[in-house]
Amino acid sequence: MRIVIIEDEEFTATDLVDTICQVEPDTQIVSVLGSVKAGIKFFKKNTETIDLIFSDIQLGDGLSFEIFDAVSISSPVVFCTAFNEYALQAFKANSIDYVLKPFSQKSIVNALGKYKSLKTSFLENNFNYSAIIDLFRKTNQKSNAILVYQKDKIFPIKFENIALFYIEKEITYLITLGNQKYTIKKTLDEVEKISPDNFYRANRQHLLNSEAIKDISQYFARKLAVSLKISYKEKIIISKGKSTDFLSWLSES
């Protein structure tokens, strides 16, 4: 079986490759693609020789659906996603298979077990990826959890349990409301795109959960200083230009 993986998180992609090869030793991983751009380029030249595709949804440069909308692909697709149940209605409506992140060996075995029927279903249906792209862009680019990495383990943390995200030495971290710190494999810009409405980009370094805010105080030059309910070493400053917008957001959160 010839498989292509579309995944922009290197650790997750490696884990998926290892898991697939463990349960299907004869599998050939043809390529691991990390972006919409790379996917379109690859499939314009390679469409007939791929048996199955495992694809993440939210890539750094857009939704993976854009690949399948841009290039005619006859191979069945299994989407690997951390999106919530509401978003998955899009797949159910179009008979597309998916596994939830973080995936397990069992979920991959089940997905591979569906391969023959999935392929038949895919070839018999003309899926409207444009409609799915519109649905995700308009109603559900938000996720209810994000994957974190700790040594050799990957696990999800719900946004509702996260106090803030921040950047330090070009690495993105999160701190939970329980003062636990983790690294993630997304940029702060990418996290901002999928975070719920109760998160606010305070500045270039910080993305805040309204539930983590203790109080706000006046700062120099009509700026605002944010105090958090958790222990955090840096003062979080809201610029004069963003102060009105920030206070409006806070009052509605």
PAZA-42826 format. One record per residue (C-alpha): residue in three letters; x, y, z. Coordinates in steps of 0.02 Angstrom, whole numbers, plus 32768, in hexadecimal, padded with zeros to 4 digits. Layout:
// PAZA-42826
+------+------+------+------+
! rest !   xx !   yy !   zz !
+------+------+------+------+
!  ALA !    X !    Y !    Z !
...
+------+------+------+------+
// end
This chain:
// PAZA-42826
+------+------+------+------+
! rest !   xx !   yy !   zz !
+------+------+------+------+
!  MET ! 8000 ! 8000 ! 8000 !
!  ARG ! 8044 ! 80AA ! 7FCD !
!  ILE ! 8017 ! 8134 ! 8049 !
!  VAL ! 8031 ! 81F0 ! 804F !
!  ILE ! 802B ! 8251 ! 80F3 !
!  ILE ! 7FFE ! 8309 ! 80FB !
!  GLU ! 8032 ! 834D ! 81A6 !
!  ASP ! 8091 ! 83EA ! 81D7 !
!  GLU ! 80C3 ! 83B2 ! 8286 !
!  GLU ! 8163 ! 834E ! 8272 !
!  PHE ! 8150 ! 82E8 ! 8312 !
!  THR ! 809C ! 82B9 ! 82E7 !
!  ALA ! 80CD ! 828B ! 8234 !
!  THR ! 815A ! 821B ! 8271 !
!  ASP ! 80E6 ! 81C8 ! 82F0 !
!  LEU ! 8064 ! 81A8 ! 8269 !
!  VAL ! 80E5 ! 815E ! 81F2 !
!  ASP ! 8125 ! 80EA ! 827B !
!  THR ! 8075 ! 80B4 ! 82AD !
!  ILE ! 803F ! 808E ! 81FB !
!  CYS ! 80DD ! 802B ! 81D9 !
!  GLN ! 80C5 ! 7FC7 ! 8279 !
!  VAL ! 8014 ! 7F90 ! 824D !
!  GLU ! 8035 ! 7F80 ! 8191 !
!  PRO ! 80ED ! 7F51 ! 817A !
!  ASP ! 80DF ! 7F48 ! 80BD !
!  THR ! 80A4 ! 7FFC ! 80B1 !
!  GLN ! 810C ! 8078 ! 804E !
!  ILE ! 8105 ! 812B ! 808D !
!  VAL ! 8119 ! 8187 ! 7FE8 !
!  SER ! 8126 ! 8236 ! 802F !
!  VAL ! 8107 ! 82A1 ! 80CA !
!  LEU ! 80C4 ! 834C ! 8098 !
!  GLY ! 80C3 ! 83DF ! 8111 !
!  SER ! 805D ! 8465 ! 80BA !
!  VAL ! 7FCF ! 848A ! 8041 !
!  LYS ! 804F ! 84CB ! 7FC3 !
!  ALA ! 80B6 ! 842B ! 7FCD !
!  GLY ! 801A ! 83C0 ! 7FBF !
!  ILE ! 7FDB ! 8415 ! 7F21 !
!  LYS ! 8087 ! 840A ! 7ED1 !
!  PHE ! 8098 ! 8351 ! 7EFC !
!  PHE ! 7FEB ! 8319 ! 7EC3 !
!  LYS ! 7FF4 ! 8376 ! 7E20 !
!  LYS ! 807D ! 82F8 ! 7DF1 !
!  ASN ! 8049 ! 8260 ! 7E5A !
!  THR ! 7F91 ! 8230 ! 7E5E !
!  GLU ! 7F7A ! 8182 ! 7E16 !
!  THR ! 7FFD ! 8125 ! 7E7C !
!  ILE ! 7FBF ! 8152 ! 7F2C !
!  ASP ! 7F4D ! 80D5 ! 7F84 !
!  LEU ! 7F22 ! 8137 ! 8021 !
!  ILE ! 7F3E ! 81E4 ! 806C !
!  PHE ! 7F46 ! 8211 ! 8125 !
!  SER ! 7F30 ! 82CC ! 8137 !
!  ASP ! 7F2E ! 834D ! 81C1 !
!  ILE ! 7EAE ! 83D9 ! 81AA !
!  GLN ! 7EFD ! 847A ! 81EA !
!  LEU ! 7FA6 ! 8495 ! 8197 !
!  GLY ! 8016 ! 852B ! 81AC !
!  ASP ! 7FE2 ! 8578 ! 8106 !
!  GLY ! 7F2A ! 8547 ! 8103 !
!  LEU ! 7EAF ! 84B6 ! 8109 !
!  SER ! 7EE2 ! 8412 ! 80B9 !
!  PHE ! 7E38 ! 840F ! 8061 !
!  GLU ! 7E81 ! 8493 ! 7FEE !
!  ILE ! 7EF7 ! 840F ! 7FA7 !
!  PHE ! 7E68 ! 839C ! 7F76 !
!  ASP ! 7E04 ! 842D ! 7F33 !
!  ALA ! 7E96 ! 8463 ! 7EC4 !
!  VAL ! 7ECA ! 83B8 ! 7E83 !
!  SER ! 7E5D ! 8328 ! 7E49 !
!  ILE ! 7E8C ! 8297 ! 7EBC !
!  SER ! 7E3D ! 81EA ! 7EB1 !
!  SER ! 7E92 ! 81A3 ! 7F4D !
!  PRO ! 7E2A ! 8194 ! 7FEC !
!  VAL ! 7E57 ! 8208 ! 807C !
!  VAL ! 7E59 ! 81EC ! 8137 !
!  PHE ! 7E5E ! 8291 ! 8195 !
!  CYS ! 7EBE ! 8299 ! 823A !
!  THR ! 7E75 ! 8325 ! 82A0 !
!  ALA ! 7E63 ! 8372 ! 834C !
!  PHE ! 7DC6 ! 83D1 ! 8318 !
!  ASN ! 7D2A ! 83BC ! 8380 !
!  GLU ! 7C90 ! 8356 ! 835B !
!  TYR ! 7C32 ! 83E4 ! 830A !
!  ALA ! 7CB7 ! 83F9 ! 8285 !
!  LEU ! 7CB8 ! 833F ! 8262 !
!  GLN ! 7C05 ! 834B ! 8222 !
!  ALA ! 7C55 ! 8388 ! 8180 !
!  PHE ! 7CA9 ! 82DF ! 816B !
!  LYS ! 7C10 ! 8279 ! 8198 !
!  ALA ! 7BAA ! 82D8 ! 8118 !
!  ASN ! 7C29 ! 82AD ! 8092 !
!  SER ! 7C54 ! 81FA ! 80C7 !
!  ILE ! 7D0A ! 8226 ! 80E7 !
!  ASP ! 7D66 ! 81C5 ! 816F !
!  TYR ! 7DC8 ! 8214 ! 81FD !
!  VAL ! 7E2C ! 81EA ! 8299 !
!  LEU ! 7E38 ! 825D ! 832E !
!  LYS ! 7EDE ! 829F ! 836E !
!  PRO ! 7F3B ! 8263 ! 83CD !
!  PHE ! 7F20 ! 81C3 ! 836A !
!  SER ! 7F3D ! 8114 ! 83AD !
!  GLN ! 7F7A ! 8076 ! 8359 !
!  LYS ! 7EC8 ! 8034 ! 8364 !
!  SER ! 7E7F ! 80CB ! 8309 !
!  ILE ! 7F01 ! 80BA ! 827E !
!  VAL ! 7EDC ! 7FFF ! 826F !
!  ASN ! 7E22 ! 8026 ! 8260 !
!  ALA ! 7E43 ! 80AB ! 81DB !
!  LEU ! 7EAF ! 8035 ! 8175 !
!  GLY ! 7E2B ! 7FAE ! 818A !
!  LYS ! 7DAD ! 8021 ! 8136 !
!  TYR ! 7E22 ! 803E ! 80A4 !
!  LYS ! 7DC9 ! 7FD4 ! 8020 !
!  SER ! 7D1B ! 8014 ! 8044 !
!  LEU ! 7D5D ! 80C4 ! 8058 !
!  LYS ! 7DB0 ! 80BC ! 7FAE !
!  THR ! 7D10 ! 807E ! 7F5B !
!  SER ! 7CAC ! 8107 ! 7FB0 !
!  PHE ! 7D28 ! 818C ! 7F7E !
!  LEU ! 7D28 ! 8159 ! 7EC7 !
!  GLU ! 7C6B ! 8153 ! 7EBF !
!  ASN ! 7C51 ! 8200 ! 7F09 !
!  ASN ! 7C81 ! 82AC ! 7ECB !
!  PHE ! 7CAB ! 8302 ! 7F6E !
!  ASN ! 7C92 ! 83BD ! 7F76 !
!  TYR ! 7D2E ! 83F7 ! 7FD1 !
!  SER ! 7D02 ! 84AC ! 7FAC !
!  ALA ! 7C67 ! 849A ! 8019 !
!  ILE ! 7CCC ! 844D ! 80A7 !
!  ILE ! 7D4F ! 84D7 ! 809C !
!  ASP ! 7CC6 ! 8559 ! 80A9 !
!  LEU ! 7C7A ! 8500 ! 813F !
!  PHE ! 7D1D ! 84FC ! 819E !
!  ARG ! 7D4B ! 85AF ! 8173 !
!  LYS ! 7CA1 ! 85F5 ! 81A2 !
!  THR ! 7C72 ! 858E ! 823A !
!  ASN ! 7CFA ! 8521 ! 827D !
!  GLN ! 7DB0 ! 8547 ! 8266 !
!  LYS ! 7DB6 ! 8543 ! 8323 !
!  SER ! 7DF2 ! 84AA ! 837E !
!  ASN ! 7DC4 ! 8473 ! 842D !
!  ALA ! 7E72 ! 8430 ! 8456 !
!  ILE ! 7F28 ! 843E ! 8425 !
!  LEU ! 7FB0 ! 83B9 ! 8425 !
!  VAL ! 8042 ! 83CC ! 849C !
!  TYR ! 80E8 ! 8371 ! 84A0 !
!  GLN ! 813D ! 832E ! 853B !
!  LYS ! 81D5 ! 82BE ! 8522 !
!  ASP ! 8196 ! 822D ! 84B5 !
!  LYS ! 80DD ! 824C ! 84D4 !
!  ILE ! 8059 ! 82B2 ! 8479 !
!  PHE ! 7FB1 ! 82DC ! 84C7 !
!  PRO ! 7F27 ! 835E ! 84B4 !
!  ILE ! 7F00 ! 83EC ! 852B !
!  LYS ! 7E58 ! 8443 ! 851A !
!  PHE ! 7E5C ! 84FE ! 84FA !
!  GLU ! 7DE7 ! 8516 ! 858E !
!  ASN ! 7E73 ! 84D9 ! 8600 !
!  ILE ! 7EFA ! 854A ! 85B6 !
!  ALA ! 7F26 ! 85F1 ! 8607 !
!  LEU ! 7F98 ! 8636 ! 8580 !
!  PHE ! 800D ! 8613 ! 84F0 !
!  TYR ! 80B1 ! 866E ! 84DF !
!  ILE ! 8152 ! 8672 ! 847B !
!  GLU ! 81FF ! 8663 ! 84C6 !
!  LYS ! 829B ! 8653 ! 845A !
!  GLU ! 822F ! 862B ! 83C2 !
!  ILE ! 81DB ! 8598 ! 841B !
!  THR ! 8120 ! 859A ! 8441 !
!  TYR ! 80E8 ! 8566 ! 84EF !
!  LEU ! 8044 ! 8559 ! 854A !
!  ILE ! 801D ! 8563 ! 8603 !
!  THR ! 7F80 ! 8514 ! 8646 !
!  LEU ! 7F0D ! 855D ! 86C9 !
!  GLY ! 7F60 ! 84E0 ! 873D !
!  ASN ! 800D ! 852C ! 871C !
!  GLN ! 804D ! 849D ! 86B1 !
!  LYS ! 80C1 ! 84CE ! 8622 !
!  TYR ! 80D1 ! 8475 ! 857A !
!  THR ! 811E ! 8493 ! 84CF !
!  ILE ! 80B8 ! 8489 ! 842F !
!  LYS ! 80E8 ! 8476 ! 8379 !
!  LYS ! 8085 ! 850A ! 8335 !
!  THR ! 80B0 ! 85C0 ! 8325 !
!  LEU ! 804C ! 863E ! 838A !
!  ASP ! 7FFE ! 867B ! 82E7 !
!  GLU ! 7FC0 ! 85CB ! 82C1 !
!  VAL ! 7F7C ! 85B5 ! 8372 !
!  GLU ! 7F21 ! 865B ! 8367 !
!  LYS ! 7EC4 ! 8622 ! 82CB !
!  ILE ! 7E7C ! 8587 ! 831F !
!  SER ! 7E63 ! 85CA ! 83D0 !
!  PRO ! 7DB3 ! 85ED ! 8414 !
!  ASP ! 7D6E ! 869E ! 8420 !
!  ASN ! 7D99 ! 86AB ! 84D9 !
!  PHE ! 7E53 ! 86B5 ! 84A8 !
!  TYR ! 7EA1 ! 875C ! 847E !
!  ARG ! 7F47 ! 8785 ! 842A !
!  ALA ! 7F89 ! 8802 ! 84A9 !
!  ASN ! 802B ! 8822 ! 844A !
!  ARG ! 80A9 ! 87C7 ! 83DE !
!  GLN ! 80DD ! 8756 ! 846E !
!  HIS ! 8039 ! 872E ! 84C8 !
!  LEU ! 7F8E ! 86E1 ! 84A5 !
!  LEU ! 7F1D ! 86EA ! 853F !
!  ASN ! 7E85 ! 868D ! 857F !
!  SER ! 7E08 ! 8705 ! 85D0 !
!  GLU ! 7DEF ! 8684 ! 865A !
!  ALA ! 7EA6 ! 869B ! 868D !
!  ILE ! 7E9B ! 8758 ! 86A3 !
!  LYS ! 7E98 ! 8793 ! 8758 !
!  ASP ! 7E92 ! 8850 ! 873B !
!  ILE ! 7ECC ! 88DE ! 86CB !
!  SER ! 7F2C ! 8979 ! 8701 !
!  GLN ! 7F61 ! 8A1A ! 86AE !
!  TYR ! 8014 ! 8A1B ! 866E !
!  PHE ! 8089 ! 8A9D ! 8624 !
!  ALA ! 8052 ! 8B01 ! 858B !
!  ARG ! 7F9D ! 8AC8 ! 859A !
!  LYS ! 7FCA ! 8A11 ! 8587 !
!  LEU ! 7F7C ! 8986 ! 85ED !
!  ALA ! 7FD2 ! 8904 ! 865B !
!  VAL ! 7F7E ! 885A ! 866F !
!  SER ! 7F8A ! 87F5 ! 8710 !
!  LEU ! 7F68 ! 873C ! 8703 !
!  LYS ! 7F1D ! 86C0 ! 877E !
!  ILE ! 7FB2 ! 864E ! 8760 !
!  SER ! 8069 ! 8669 ! 8785 !
!  TYR ! 80BE ! 86BA ! 86EF !
!  LYS ! 8167 ! 870F ! 86EF !
!  GLU ! 814A ! 8799 ! 866E !
!  LYS ! 80DA ! 8831 ! 8670 !
!  ILE ! 805C ! 8826 ! 85E2 !
!  ILE ! 8042 ! 88CF ! 8592 !
!  ILE ! 7FB4 ! 8905 ! 8521 !
!  SER ! 7FE5 ! 8996 ! 84AF !
!  LYS ! 7F87 ! 8A3B ! 84AD !
!  GLY ! 7F45 ! 8A12 ! 83FF !
!  LYS ! 7EFC ! 896B ! 8436 !
!  SER ! 7EBA ! 89A0 ! 84E0 !
!  THR ! 7E09 ! 89CB ! 84AA !
!  ASP ! 7DF7 ! 892D ! 8443 !
!  PHE ! 7E3E ! 88C3 ! 84D0 !
!  LEU ! 7DC7 ! 890A ! 8553 !
!  SER ! 7D34 ! 88F1 ! 84DD !
!  TRP ! 7D66 ! 883C ! 84C2 !
!  LEU ! 7D7C ! 8820 ! 857C !
!  SER ! 7CCF ! 8865 ! 85A3 !
!  GLU ! 7C80 ! 87ED ! 8526 !
!  SER ! 7CE3 ! 8751 ! 8554 !
+------+------+------+------+
// end
